[in-house]
Amino acid sequence: MFSRRSDLPLDKDALSRFLPWLIAFMVFLAVLAMAGMLALNIVAQRWDRGISGTLTVQITPVDDAGKDAERLQAVLAILAATPEIARYESLGDDRLMQLLEPWLGSAAGARDLPLPRLVDVELKPKASLDVQALSRRLSGRVPGASIDDHRVWLERLVRLIQTVQGLATLVLAFIALATVGTVVFTTRTGLAVHREAIEVLHLIGAQDSYVARQFASRALALGLKGGIIGLALALPTLLAIGYFAQQLDSSLIPTVRLGAAHWAIVGALPVVVAIIAMVTARMTVLKTLSRLL
């Protein structure tokens, strides 16, 4: 493809010098959008594995420590009698302090804070638990006891992630359309510039497909060049974003690392864009020549 002899001086076209940089910018945006989609998918799967099938029972504190312990034991008894529950664990004060520290800072260490009692509940696999009925049982036996159903929060999170992924997909579609439009404009300009040379080629027996192959080869080479430049600019950007994300509190934002398959998808974007440029250039030449000649 790259070593084929060209009868048209396409390398001297001024617009061809700008095409790689335009494609590089588009690939840069495409890599960031694709990496963002993959990272969001990883986060959603991780939270789904960590939260799905779990509940948290919260018991409001009372002034009497003895009564507070009785309320906790009453809640644990109800949980133990629920067949859909596989495991439950009451979180101690030290664990509660660790959970509150990212939000309250040093104030979380104050022992005079009125901390609620929390019970971590894990359901059996594929168990169908009526959370509303269990909540009514708990609140009827222990006033102030409530259930935090993580599935509700997880469904909202998944909807948010799906919305962002849809926007990223739309960005990728716009990038593809912009690439096609840029290649079409550049190819038509090249046809106009080399119109006389193309007519001479037709007079000596060259077919439209022969001319189209030359423009397609040039578009592929320029697309690969621009794609590699865009990828080279995007990778340091992704590494910088990952570095600054790691500096944040990991308890608030989970650490996301792309796997080998994800990097393969990101690395394939320049090739995909180059193929789009090649096919677009070929179709543009064939369509344009069929009208002009």
Secondary structure, DSSP 8 states (H G I E B T S, - for coil): --SS--SS-GGG-HHHHHHHHHHHHHHHHHHHHHHHHHHHHHHHHHHHHHHTTEEEEEE---S-HHHHHHHHHHHHHHHHT-TTEEEEEEE-HHHHHHHHHHHHGGGGG-TTS---EEEEEEE-TT----HHHHHHHHHHHSTTEEEEEHHHHHHHHHHHHHHHHHHHHHHHHHHHHHHHHHHHHHHHHHHHHTHHHHHHHHHTT--HHHHHHHHHHHHHHHHHHHHHHHHHHHHHHHHHHHHHHHHS-TTTS------HHHHHHHHHHHHHHHHHHHHHHHHHHHHHHHHH-
